Amino acid sequence: MSQAFVKESDEQWLHDIQPTLNALVVYLTRENNGIRVYEIKNYVDKNGKEIHEMSNGLSYAKDNDSKWYVV
């Protein structure tokens, strides 16, 4: 079957993934064409949010609804 028939609903957004670090790693690795993305360090910012610095050069945190976002 042709790849032209890929379902649009297969696309997943950052804010749709589970609020776990493992789910974030899996999602970012998939978005990075299979090249593993891993956590470099984490810390709590001055507002009390846990920040995860990842190997893709971006930092991520969860909002008050436990949805991931880019810091």
HUSUL-V367060 format. One record per residue. N is the residue number from 1. RES is the residue in one small letter. PSI is psi in radians with two decimals (none if undefined). OMEGA is omega in whole degrees, 0 to 359 (NA if undefined). D_LAST is the distance of its C-alpha to the last C-alpha in whole Angstrom. Layout:
((N	RES	PSI	OMEGA	D_LAST) (N	RES	PSI	OMEGA	D_LAST))
//
This chain:
((1	m	2.49	182	40) (2	s	2.55	176	38) (3	q	-0.12	178	34) (4	a	-0.22	182	34) (5	f	0.55	177	35) (6	v	2.32	180	31) (7	k	2.36	178	30) (8	e	-0.49	182	27) (9	s	-0.12	177	26) (10	d	-0.30	180	25) (11	e	2.39	180	22) (12	q	2.48	181	19) (13	w	2.71	181	16) (14	l	-0.78	183	12) (15	h	-0.12	180	13) (16	d	-0.22	184	16) (17	i	2.83	181	16) (18	q	2.63	183	17) (19	p	0.79	177	15) (20	t	2.67	179	16) (21	l	-0.67	179	15) (22	n	-0.74	178	18) (23	a	-0.66	177	17) (24	l	-0.79	180	14) (25	v	-0.80	180	16) (26	v	-0.81	180	19) (27	y	-0.85	182	17) (28	l	-0.64	177	15) (29	t	-0.74	178	18) (30	r	-0.74	179	20) (31	e	-0.35	181	18) (32	n	0.51	179	18) (33	n	0.64	175	22) (34	g	-0.08	177	23) (35	i	2.13	188	22) (36	r	2.28	173	20) (37	v	2.36	183	17) (38	y	2.85	179	16) (39	e	2.26	177	14) (40	i	-0.82	176	15) (41	k	2.86	173	14) (42	n	2.70	180	12) (43	y	2.93	177	13) (44	v	2.22	181	12) (45	d	-3.14	184	11) (46	k	-0.30	178	13) (47	n	0.04	179	13) (48	g	0.14	179	13) (49	k	2.38	176	10) (50	e	2.13	182	11) (51	i	2.35	179	8) (52	h	1.95	175	9) (53	e	2.20	185	9) (54	m	2.84	184	11) (55	s	-0.15	177	14) (56	n	0.06	176	13) (57	g	0.00	180	11) (58	l	2.78	176	8) (59	s	2.55	185	5) (60	y	2.63	176	5) (61	a	2.98	176	6) (62	k	2.45	178	9) (63	d	-3.03	182	10) (64	n	-0.31	176	14) (65	d	0.25	182	15) (66	s	0.63	176	14) (67	k	2.37	180	12) (68	w	2.53	172	9) (69	y	2.79	178	6) (70	v	2.28	180	4) (71	v	none	NA	0))
//
